[in-house]
Amino acid sequence: MKRRSLLVYGGIAGALATTGIPLLDAFAQERVPSDGLLAGLSEAYRAAQRAGRPLLVLVIPEDNGARWERGSALGAFLNHGTDDAMTAVGSCELTCAPMTVLRQLVPQAPPGEPLLVLVDPARVPASVSAIDPALPPEPPYAVDGEDWEAQRTREDAYVDAQIAAISNAVVAALATRIAASTPAQRTAARARAIDTYRAHRVRGSYWAFSGGCGVSVEDAPPQLESMVACGMGHTPERARRFLYFFAPSGH
Amino acid sequence: MARRTPIPDRLRLRTALTLACTLAGCTGPDVAESALFVLDDEARAAGVAIEISGEAQPADGPIAAPSSAEVAVRRGTEREPIDAHPGEVIAIEGREGRVRRGVDAARLVVDADREQALRFAELGGMQAIPLADGRFLIDGENAMWTALLFPEVAGRVSPWSPSRLDVSNAGWLSPNDATWAARTTVGIDETDVQPDFVPSSDLAAYVGAYVADDLVLVLDAQGGMHVTGRGVERHGTFGLDDRAQLVFRFENGTMSPMRTTGEDELRDPNGLRFHTMPVVTPALAPRDPSVPEPLGNLLEGL
């Protein structure tokens, strides 16, 4: 979900576009050379191959605005996904990468920019599939006559629908693998998802937080934690912790 | 994998003692106070020479020049003085006698048959690696100084140059490299292989991105192999041969075996080491103060 603080000023931003103020650039996520992203992907791929796990790639969109949307949806999913979904996630090696970088290492990656790509690195050529659930349409920011509580309820429902859609798709994609595992393995996988990916950085991203007033990036030096100034917006609770993607430089 | 070639203890001992003695200054050139010069074949053929105190030196092997001596490169009638630093290795290359500083003292090329190359390599516990042009890369600590001390074993020596990776004369990038596998029967000492390391026989284990200096090697999940950088762009496939050794097949049909010397390291027949690409976590940069803070500025402006 787009940061609400950005939405508040969407109209103003549009007006300012003609003034040359680089609004979106000011919010552009961290830029790294494509080699840096390739290195992270390669490391994740090799770790997955050695551990006998699938590689689950969270796709970083080329478009900067879309990065916020996806970072929010995928962040909500990782933080609040169902137990089954976390079991599926924990059975994989996770990384974030743009499709251009993914295709360098996995040329058979699907076309377009699916939300996620699942790679089985057990053999060469690797088998690859897209996980691209249809996410619910973003609700309008404000509805005439709606009070604050109603708005919050509507936004929460939207975030919950995102989480459910991604959870269902990920569970379905890994159903065979999960079904073949023992209960102990499933418990361990669920714990691994929480300990590894919820508590720590996912390669290619930072965890960040926004309650609608600025963005704090976890593990950033204290003086850099606050990335933007405070706006009037707010962010639904379950979408507040989100993935702040590394962006390829030059994009 | 290539065979191990045992290095006789007496040879190791002899080399160690000789080097130690030399380093201590009891005989031969004073290493601590000397620079080394080494010419390549083109420079030798063109008559380029190193002069020390006005006297041209034999050019087949490395030439030690005390730091107190006047050193010059002579190209026909032209004479270029060189200020060499102690311990420095300087290559003189090409018909023009170009001066290249900062040469790797641990690598050189010998124009020798395989027995001679092996004999020389064994002196210092070094590796003899066949090159596409029939010569041998000697790789090991103090290779240059060993060649200086044992010129009769080293034979004609040339500097190792990273530019050998140019397509025109590269070893594993060369179209005439197909015989390398047969020529590796000389054996390669693998002293630098990680203890207990067993190369994977699983092709999927090699998929990944690697770097060697400014060369990037990608072994992709479809079996493709891509080398880019340093003006080189080569593609092909990778696979395992019948001994489960990693082999590159270039698009022109040539093949090149790769040694795996560690979990994350590949080594080409020229000794070039590819390591898995290091992961960089970008530090969050401070905001550029020249870029307006949109929300804050807007609030103030409203």
Interface residues (C-beta under 8 A of the other chain):
Chain A: S5 Y9 I12 A13 L16 I21 P22 L23 D25 A26 F27 E30 R31 V32 P33 D35 G36 L38 A39 G40 L41 S42 E43 Y45 R46 Q49 R50 Q104 L105 V106 P107 Q108 V119 P121 A122 R123 V124 P125 A126 V128 R201 R203 Y206 V217 A220 P221 Q223 L224 M227 V228 A229 C230 G231 F246
Chain B: L203 A204 A205 V207 G208 A209 V216 V218 D220 A221 Q222 G223 G224 H226 D264 T276 M277 P278 V279 V280 T281 P282 A283 L284 A285 P286 R287 V291 P292 E293 P294 L295 G296 N297 L298 L299
